[in-house]
Amino acid sequence: MSPMSVLTRDEAQTRAKLLDVHHYGIELDLTRGDETFDSRTVIRFTARADADTFVELKPAELRSVTLDGQPLDPETLDGNRLPLEGLTAGEHELRLDTVMHYSRTGEGMHRFTDPTDGETYLYTQLFMEDVQRVFAAFDQPDLKAVFDLTVTAPDTWTVLSNGITEHLGEGRWKAAPTPLISTYLVAVAAGPWHSVRTEHRGLPFGIHCRRSLAPYLDTDADEILDVTRACFDRYHEKFDEPYPFDSYDQAFVPEFNAGAMENPGLVTFRDEFVYRSAVTDTERQTRAMVIAHEMAHMWFGDLVTLRWWDDIWLNESFAEYMGYQTLTEATRFTDTWTDFGVTRKPWGYDADQRPSTHPVA
């Protein structure tokens, strides 16, 4: 197998002109052992012309693949690209049955076993191109689709996703189909979560952490939820468009390789934000700022999404600006711009002085 190929902007533009991707049906089985899980994907899409293209995946094993009911050779998988040759204009259905590796480094489906109590937790981190480690996809931000997930997990686990999840029995969970979202924003978090749930403006809200951190989350639950509700209300005063998803969950997950991720309806945070000891008010303000930042992305980033990664600077800068402004306006943390001046502006000054400085786009 050849090395993994990185999708170029030109390739993405060509594929976006060719394809209209409608729907992903995804079935994940998380009960297959400690190293791998099963992933089955059905992609419905339209080709606007006769052409060749490809779909991306990074499997441990590609068991089978069919296009419009006709088998394709799994051996044609080249690195992370499966060629779809001789596509005709019109509707198509692609089915793939794969085995995928769990990650221990935060990409794709991360698996963690808590040394405190031996409980295991899984969660996805799919930015920028790690969706391919979880399910097959036309993996670029401007090919949005509806995602319909079903997850099989151990009986004692709870499964969280972008939409409200329903337990069907025997470890099977089904998530409500998403609105149109980008591939990198799909999210799953599964495990014996400790959860604090409430409702706000008719929507279910929840915060979640591993069980061994339950006392610490419970101690700060009121503060976290108060900040969440206040920012949510303030954003509705700022934006004409209502919150576009059906629920708002925030999961504090172990060994996260970033600060937080704005998955629509299921924001993930590093669980160091569940404070285990006395902390300064500035640290509490920092946590609140991250909550406000990620919530801004629900509109700017998730509902309206960059076409290509060269606009990530605008995506993140706007969320940062809105987070600081909204936290100042809506919560007790009224000195956030001082923190911005002390901790954020020096980053820009430092970058601007380097020989490598360049226009943002």
N, C-alpha and C positions, 0 to 999 in steps of 0.2 A: 504494500500500500504506500502511495506517495505521501509526502508531507501535507499537513492541513493547509488549505488555501485560504487566504484572507480576502474577503469580498472587497472589491474596489468600488469606488463611487461610479465609475463608468459602467461597470457590470450591474450595479444596483439600478442605475437609471434605465439601462436597456431592459432589465427584467420588469421594472415598474411599468414601462410602456407596453410590455407584452401581456402581463398577468393582472387579473383582478381576483384576489383571494377572498373567498366568502366565509368559510367555516372550517374550524379544526375540531374534530372529535377526538379526545385524548383519553386513554385509559392507562392508568399507572397502577401497578401492583407492587406494593412496598413490603410484601411478606415473603420475598424470595431469598432472604439471607442477608448477611452483613456486607457483602461486596457489590452486589448488583440488584437491579430491579427491572421488571418488565415494563415496556412502554409500547403501546399500540396507538397509531395515529391514522386518522382518516382526514384527508384534506380535500375540500371541494373548491375548485377554482375554475376560472374562465381564461382561455387563451384568446387574445384578440386577433391573432394571425397564426398561420402555419409557421412553426419555428422549433428550435431546440432550446432547452434551458436546463436547469438543475435545481435540486432541492438539497438542503444541508442537513447533516446529522453526524454525530461522533459516537457511534455505538461500540459496545464491547462485542456485539454480534448483531448482524442484520439477518434475521431469520428468513424473512420473505418480504416481497414488495409486488404489488400489482397496480397497474394503471388501467382504469376503465375495465377492470376484471381480467386483464391479460397479465400474466406473470412477467416480471422483469428479472434479469439476472442480478442477484445480490453482489456478485463478484465485480460488477461494473462500478461499485462504490470506489471512488478515487479520492483518497484522503478523507475529506469531509463532504465531498460532493457526489451526489448520485445523479447521473445524467438522465434527462427526460428527452429523448430524441424523437423527432418526427411528430411533435405535437400538432394537432390540427386545430383550426379555429373553432371555438365552442367550449362547452362545459366538459369538465373532467373530474374524475375522482381517483385520488392516489391513496393507497393503503400500505402501511408499513408496520411490520412486527419486529421489534428490536429488544435486545438486552442492553441496559445502560449501566455504567459504573457509578457508584456513589463517589462523591468527592470528600476529601478530608482537608481541602484547602480553600473552600468557599465558593468554588465555581460550580455551576450546575446544581445538582441535588446534594447538598452537604449533609453528612451523617455524623452525629455526635452522641457519644454515650457519657452521661454525667458520672464522674468518678465518685460523687457524693452518695448516690443511691442506685446507680446502675441503670437508670432509665435512659432510653434512646430517643433522640429528636432528629427530625429531618426538616430541611427548608431549602427553598430554591433561591438562587441569586443568578439571574439570567442576563444582566447587563455585562458587556455589550453584545457578545455573540455566544453566550453559554447556554442559550435555549437548546442548542444542538446536542448538548450533553444530556438533555432530559427527553426531548421528543423531536422528531423531524419537522423542519419548517422552511418556508421561504423567508430567510432570516434577514430582514432589513426593516428599518423603522417605518417606512412609508407604505409597506404592504400590510395594512391593518386588516383584521378579521374578527369574527366572533369565535370565542374559545369556549368549548363545552367539555368540562373535565369530570371524569369519574375516577375515584381513587379507592383502592383496596388497601387497608391498613390493619395492623393488629387490633383485636377487639377492644382493648383498653385505651386506644388512642382517640384523639379528636383531630379532624382534618379541617384546616382553614384554607381559604382560597380567595380569589378576587371578588367573588360573589357569595351570597348566603349559601352555606352548605347544609345539606340534609343527610342524616344518617339513615340509610336504607336497610340496615341490619346486616349481621354477619360481616362486620368490618368494612362494608361498602359505603362510600360517601359520594354524593353528587353535588356539584356546585352549580348555582344558577348560571346560565350562559352570560357571558360578558357582553357589554356593548363592544363596538369596534375598538380594539386596542392593538398596539404593536406587540410583536413577538417577545421582546425583551422585558415586557411588563407583566407577563403571566407569572403567577405566584402560587405556591403551595407550601404550607407548613403543617407538619404532622407529628404527633407525639402525645404523651399524656400531659398536656398543657394545664397549668393552673391559670384560670381565667377569671377576670372580673368583668361582668357584663352590665350594660345599662342601655337606655334608649334616649335618643335626642332628636327632636324635630321629626319624629316618626320613623327614624332609622335605628337599627341595632348598632351599638358601639361596643367594642370590647378591647381589653388589654390582656396580654398573655405572656407567660414566662414559664421556664421549667419549674417543676414542683419544688426543687430544693431552694428556689429563690422566693417562694410564695410569701413568707413573712415580710420580706423586704418590699415586694411589690404592693402588698396590702397596706403597708405603712404609708406609701406614697400614692396610692390609687386615687385618692380624692384630688390631690394636686395635679396629677397627670390628666385625669378626666376633666377637671376644671379648665385647664389650659386648652385641652382639645375642644371642648364645647365653646369656649370664648373665641378661639380662632375660627372655628367653623362658622359661628354666627357673624363674625366680622367679615370673613370672606364673602358671605352671602350679601352683605351690604356693599361690598366693593364690586362684585361681579354680577352682571345681569343673568348669567347662566347658572341655574341651580347645580348643586353637587351632582355629578352625572352617574354615580354608582349606587348600589343598593344597600350598602353597609359600610362601616368604617372600623376595621380592626387594626390594632397595633401590636405586633409581636416582638418581644425582646428576646433575641435568639443568640445562642452561644457560638463563639469562634467566628463571628461575622468579620469579613475582611474589608469592611468599609464602616462609615458612621451610621448610615441608614440608607434605605432604598424605597423609592416612591411607588411601589407596586400599587395600582389602583385598588382601593378597598382593603388592602392588606399591606400596610407599611411594615417593613422589618427594620429593627434597630439593633445595634450591638447591645448585649445585655449588661455591659458595664454601666449602662444608664439606669439599671436597677441598683440603686446605691445600697451597699452593704454596711456602711458606717456613716458617721456624721460627715457632712460635706458643707462646703461654703455655699452661700446664696448665689455666687457667680456660677458654680457648677450646676445648681438648679436652673438658673437662667439659661445656661448652655443647653441643657436638656430640653427646656421649653422652646428654645430657638429652633432646635432640630425638629421638634414636633411641628412648629409653625412652618418651617421651610418645606418639609415633606408634604404637608397639607396643601401648600401653594401649588405643588406639582400636580395635584389632582386635576386642576384646571390647565395649568401651563406646563405641559410635559406629557400628561396622560390623555386629557381630552383633546388638546391641541399639541401635536407632537412634531419635533424636528423631522425634517425630511432626510437629513444626513448628519453624520456626527460632527461636521465642522460647525454646527450650530449648538453644540453642547454648552459652549461658553454662555450663550444667551439663555438657554434653558436653566442653567445653574445660577447664573448671576441674577436673573429675575426672581427665582425662588428665594435666593439669599436676601435680596432687597425686600421682597414682600414679607419674608419671615421676620426680619428685624422691625419693619414698619408695623406689621400687624400685632406682633407681640407687645410692642410699646403701646399701641392704641387699646388693646383689648384685655391686658392682664396687669398684674401687679408689678411686672418687670418693666419699669419705665425708663431704665438707664441703659437699654440695649445698644443705643448708638455709641455710647462710650466704649462698650465692649467691642463694637465694630471697629472703632478707631484704633483701639489698642491691639486687637488680634487679627483683623482682616485686612485693613489698609496696608500694613507693612508687607503682606504677601505681594500686593500689586506693585508697591514701590520697589521691592526686591527684584521681581521679574522684569520690571521696566528698565532696570539698570544693566541687565545682562546683555552680552553681545548677541544672544539668541533671540532677543525680543522682536516681535513681528506683529502685524495687524491681526486682530482676532479672527477675521474671516476675509 
